[in-house]
Amino acid sequence: MNVISTEIPDVLLIEPQVFGDHRGFFFESFNHERFEDKTGVKTQFVQDNHSRSSQGVLRGLHYQIQQAQGKLLRATVGEIFDVAVDLRKQSPSFGQWVGYRLTAENKRQLWIPPGFAHGFAVLSDVAEVLYKTTDYYAQEHERSILWNDPDLGIDWQLGDIEPRLSAKDEAGVLLKDAEVFE
């Protein structure tokens, strides 16, 4: 696997080694030992999640203020624009974001450590996303930052498509009003 540093050093873009021929392809989507060795991230995943969404759906920006989750994500169907926002108050990159296209074709994965908000927009007709988390979902600790916070200025790469949001995401707060990690 190839690990690519991003503009926020703790967020990593991971390209697996894919073996393909006329029959199709094979790749190891996760290997605990190799992940720790190549990324330097010592973690244990406790939960796998799978979502399916149609074009224009925007999920995020979500995080848990307690039981903070690190996430390892990939698109298994379609294409998404995946975003991580640094919410660690003491970090030099606090309030900054990075975003990458994850597709079923490029098989890239994004590692987002605890202390970040996460969201994605579906760019293809449909997308399925699989992700591992380092802690369990805890609804009582979940928070949401407004997807279109002008201080963040995230380009979700949706073009003229109006994002489709959940009620929870429509009610997100601005970063300046959000609970963050001290």
C-alpha angles and dihedrals in degrees: 000000000000119000116205122196117226133208086272103056097214093054111081133194111213126200114193122214105256123202113201141168139153090302096057132263145298131200137163103244094191137009114171096209095046092045092054093042096049099038102032087227113137107201146130123223116221105175138036120205131192125194133181121199139167128236115296096022110136117195117191166303090230134162140150116238089204124029085029111203129223109206135204108196139184138166113238095180126029129340135301137179104229121201135193123190120196110234097171103120094206094048120107087226096051110149093013124120139203127198135190138180111246115190139175086241100051092040090206120160129206123216111207113183125215112282096053134103114229136202142151140200122214111235100175128064088268135356135194119202127195121195139174121214132204094216136028124269110264112185093194090061098041118117133179132211117207110266093222099044103157091216089061096041095196115186101212090190093232094130109196094348113115108227117245111221139185118242087252092056093045087056095052119132131235116264090245089060098039130107106247138184114275 
